[in-house]
Amino acid sequence: MTIVADENIDRLIVERLREYGNHVIWITEINPTAKDPIVLAQAVEMHSLLLTKDKDFGELIFRQRLKSTGVLLLRIKSFDLERVSARIQFVLENSGRSLISKFSVLTDSTLRIVPMPQDR
């Protein structure tokens, strides 16, 4: 699975996800300062899951009805980036396919997967 990591994702998380074998495209490396609609469009163009900490993507998808191939919103409170990386990897390994074309929210203890709006 290809992942587009928003620029608000820590470098260590990007590096660990790559070490786990994921193909991670980090916005910071390819298009720093890109606005959220551009980031979302790039993830769609690459048929990728968008990994972000930015709740504004919910607004873009559910209110503005912008197209998405899937978003994984991190709402993890831990400051231990190794632990956060391992949590993300666990979810990718165990629920990765169910994240496609869904808006998912990952917390320290839960994963909530919400279908995208039907009327696009």
N, C-alpha and C positions, 0 to 999 in steps of 0.2 A: 504494500500500500504506500502510495506517495502522500506525504504530509507537507503542507505549506504552513510553516510556523510564522506567526505574526511577529513583528519586531519587539513586542512586549514579552516574548518568551526568552528566558535567560539562556545565555550561550551554553552553560553547562548542560541544561536540559536538551538543547539541540544536539550537542556533542554526544551525550549518552544515548539518545534515541538513534543516532547514526551508528554508534558502536553496537547497539542491539540489532542492527541490520536494516533499519528503516531508511527509506529514501526521503530525506528531509530537505526541503527547499526553504531557506530562511530569508524572509523578506529583507532583513537587515543587510544581507549579502547581495541581493539582486535589485532591490528597489527601495532603499531606505527613505523614510518620510512619505511613503505612498499613503494616500487616504484610504479609509476603510472600504469604500466601494470598489476601488482599484484592486485592493488586496483580495477581496471576495471574487472579483472577476478573474484574477490571476489563478486562484485556486480552482475555479470552474474550468478555465481554459486548460489547466493541467490535470483535470479530473482527479482532484486531490481533496483530502480531508483538511480543513483549516483548523489549526490549533491556535487558540488565543486566550487571553485573559480579559478581553475587551467585551463588555456586555452590549456595546452598541451594535454588534453584529445581529443580535436578536431583533433590534429595531429595523435594521436593513432587510432582514428576511421576513419577519412576520408583519411588519407594518408597511414597508415600502415594497414588499414582494419581490425583492431581488433574487435572482437565481443562485442556488448553492448546491454543491455536491456533498455537503456535510460540514458541520462545525462541531468541534469539541472545545467547549468553554471550560476553562480551569477556574474553579472556585475553591482551591485548596489553600488552607491556612498555614500549612507547614512551611517553615523557612529552610528545611533540609532538602536541598535540591536533588540530592541523590535519591532520597525517599520519594520525592515528587516524580522524578524520572522513572523510577521503578513502578510507581502506581500507574503512570500513563502507559508504560510498556505492558503491564499486566492487562489493562483494559484493551489495548490494541490486540494483544494475543488472544484474549478470551471473548471480546465483543466487537472486534474490528469491522467485520462485515455488516453488523447491525448498525454501525455508525454512518454508513454511506447514505447520503440524502436525508439525514436526520440532523436535528439540532440537539446536541447532547451536552449535559452539564455534569462535570466530574468534581466531586467534593472529596474530602478526606475519607469518607465512608460510603458514599453512594455514587451511582451513575444513573442519571435520569435521561432517557432518550425520548425525544418528542418528534413526531412526524412533521415534515415541512408542510406549509400551506398547500392545499390541493389545487387551488385555482390560480394557476400561474398564467 
